Amino acid sequence: MTIIILCIVLRLGYSQFYAYQELTLKATESWQRSFPLEASRGKIYDSQHVTLVDNLTTSSLIVVPSQIHDPIHTAYELSRILECDEKTLLTKLQKKFQ
């Protein structure tokens, strides 16, 4: 029993003091994902040179519904930050994919 406890303590010490930077990096990469921005495609004009379609840089928010533990509170907080309808966000957060 002493050997097992000693092994657990040594492993915990290794994770906390020696490999913490590598483990922190892996955890950060797991939770923060970046998406490449695509290059400009150019504007589309009509015959009078009025812009019909323009390139816009926008931000995206990606939520994985299965990782949300409290969708009601999350929808409330996101609606305050994004200034949008809470009910719409709640339906999207509760969406289940098969």
N, C-alpha and C positions, 0 to 999 in steps of 0.2 A: 504494500500500500504506500509505503514511504517513497519507493522508487517511482511510482506512478505520479504522486503529488510533486515530487522533485522534477520530473519530466514536464509536467504542466507548468510549473513555475518557471522553468528554464525557457520553455517555448514562449510563454507570456513575456518574459524579460527580453527575449530576442525580438519579438514583434514590437515591443514598446520602445526599446532603446537602440536597436541596431537597424531594423528594417522599416522603421516608421516613415522615412521619406518615400521609399518605394511604395509602401502601402497607401500613404496619403495621395500620391500621384495617381495610383490606380483608382482610388475612390473618387477623386476629382474627375478623372476622365470618364468614369462610369456615369456620373451625374451631370456633367457639363458636356454637351455635344455642340459642335459648331457645324454650320452648313456653309459651303462655299457660295460666294456671291457670283452670279453670272455676269459676263460682260454686257455692255450696252448693245442692243440690237438695232438701234436707230429709230428715228421717228417716222411715222406714216402720215403723209399729207394728202389732202384732196386736191382737186384741180386748181383751186384758188390759193393754194399753199397755206391752208388752215390746218393746223395739227389735229389729226384724228386720234392718234395713239402716241403716247409719249412713254419714255422709260421713267419709272419711279423707284426709288429705293425705299423699301419698307422693312419693318421689323416683323418677325414672326414669333409666335408663342406656341410651343408644342406641349401638350399635356397628355400624359398616358393615364387614361381613366382607371386602369387597374391598380395604379400606384397611389391613387388618392384615397386617403382613409376617411376624411370628413368632407364629402362633396358640398354640403350646404355651407359650411364655413369657408371653404375654398372659393366657392362661387361668390360669396359675399365679398371676400377680400379682393378677388380679381375684378369684380365689377366696380369696386371703388378705385382701383388702380387704373383700369382700362377705360373707365367711364362708359360702361355699356350695361345692358339689361342683365340683371342677376338671374332671372328665370331662364333666359336663353343659355347663359353659361352653365347653369345647373343641369339642363337637359343634355348639354354636350359632355359635361363631366360624368354624368351617370350612364352614358352610352356604353354598352357592352358589345365587344367585337367577338366574333366566333372564330 
